[in-house]
Amino acid sequence: MQTRRIGSHEVSAIGLGEMPMSVPTRPDEAQSIRTIHAALDAGVTLIDTANAYCLNNDEFGHGERLVAKALASYSGNRDAVLVATKGGALRPDGRWEHDGRPEAIRAACEASLGRLGVDTIGLWQHHRPDPKVDYADTLGAVRKLYDDGLIAMAGISNTDVDQIKLAQQILGDALVSVQNQFSPAFRSSEDELAYCADQNLAFLPWSPLGGISKAGDLGSRFAPFQQVARDCGVSPQRVALAWSLAKAPVVIPIPGASRPETILDSLGALDLELDEAQMQALDATGASA
């Protein structure tokens, strides 16, 4: 398994996104656990979840409980697995709301510790800036989580370059990662990815396959992805992940999966090397979205 770094941790170069196992179209729990176990068996050592991965507030923490249950029942080596979770979001009636108040950040982290069954969370990420709260105050609360030993590393999500710079000032060495949406169809975080590469911060694209249908269709605007897939005899999803990986050594995609076959196909991207001409063609397919 190829690896990349998140702070002081070496993890698989592709992680597993748990969110599809917590959405309305999710599979039953047994299939979700099989999917997580299949990823671990294949060498995945990064699992990304969140306290707000659930249908609504009535089952808040579903994703974290699922990951904890899957790890508890796994017969292989669990010591190398980094579980990354998030806090700062709520799901009233299935909607997304955000609460960046310092007291809410603390409460969210403490609840996640209990659901995951750990004393320290390996990587805790703030889900999204709350427009009602000064971001510096939110980040100060995250820093206190780190100083108090509740989290080993800190990350931020859905942020712009200026917000990353502010996080660096407040969190210092505790900040190790940025998680933004990035895929062939969603390029709006190109600047953030480049900044993370320059700063040696791990960049975790969420929804790295966003815009690709289950049939592998990206639409005519992204025909080069489909052409490269045909030329290489692989799925367009693999090409999308290989393209993402090739953008910078700090990129660690976290494709979501709800079936073992899906995550195993995604991991095949690690064996796909794109040449310069292919990268140029793929880079030219879409403007920022």
Secondary structure, DSSP 4 states (H G I P E B T S, - for coil): --EEEETTEEEESS-EE-GGGTSTT---HHHHHHHHHHHHHTT--EEE--TT-SSSGGGTTHHHHHHHHHHHT--S--TTPEEEEEESEE-GGG--EE---HHHHHHHHHHHHHHHT-SSBSEEEE-S--TTS-HHHHHHHHHHHHHTTSBS-EEEES--HHHHHHHHHHHGGGEEEEE-B-BTTB-TTHHHHHHHHHHT-EE--BSTTTT--TT----GGGHHHHHHHHHHTS-HHHHHHHHHHHH-TTB----B-SSHHHHHHHHGGGG----HHHHHHHHTT----
